[in-house]
Amino acid sequence: MSYSLSHPVLGQLNWDDKYQWWESKIYIGKVQVELLLRKSSDQVEELTNQFALLVARLNEPNFERGLRLKIAESLRNDYIEHIKIIRTQPLDIESFAGKMRLEHVAFSDGQFSLSYDDGSLFAGHLLVGHFDSSGNLKDADVAG
């Protein structure tokens, strides 16, 4: 069954029965990203409002940049091991983070994940950071 709802910040959210989440596409900065809101309770209005606050923060360049740097720092050793194979010089953390482009924001129970295009740092994989409700990085990984 297809459901949708409209939110002033998150836009038109459509329910995906297969994955059990609400999804939408909006712009964060100049980049269109996919939003995924996992429904863990019937309090959709409260969840969408919490998610909207996160999206507003992500539109603050220093906030999103800080989260991106946390992911880059966490994945630095994996990156160094990868570039040893292809025999190239490693990028510094700022340059590493600068290649990352936000693609997906997922939100569930106050926690969130950010998925980035890797800018060809890992041969076209997604770089994913999982954060708690305070923006502390829980873990990061290379996906796909």
HELIX and SHEET records of a PDB file:
HELIX    1   1 VAL A   44  LEU A   58  1                                  15    
HELIX    2   2 PRO A   61  ILE A   86  1                                  26    
HELIX    3   3 ILE A   93  LYS A   99  1                                   7    
SHEET    1   A 8 SER A   4  HIS A   7  0                                        
SHEET    2   A 8 GLY A  11  ASP A  16 -1                                        
SHEET    3   A 8 TRP A  21  ILE A  28 -1                                        
SHEET    4   A 8 VAL A  31  ARG A  38 -1                                        
SHEET    5   A 8 ARG A 101  SER A 108  1                                        
SHEET    6   A 8 GLN A 111  ASP A 117 -1                                        
SHEET    7   A 8 LEU A 126  PHE A 131 -1                                        
SHEET    8   A 8 LEU A 137  ALA A 143 -1                                        
END                                                                             
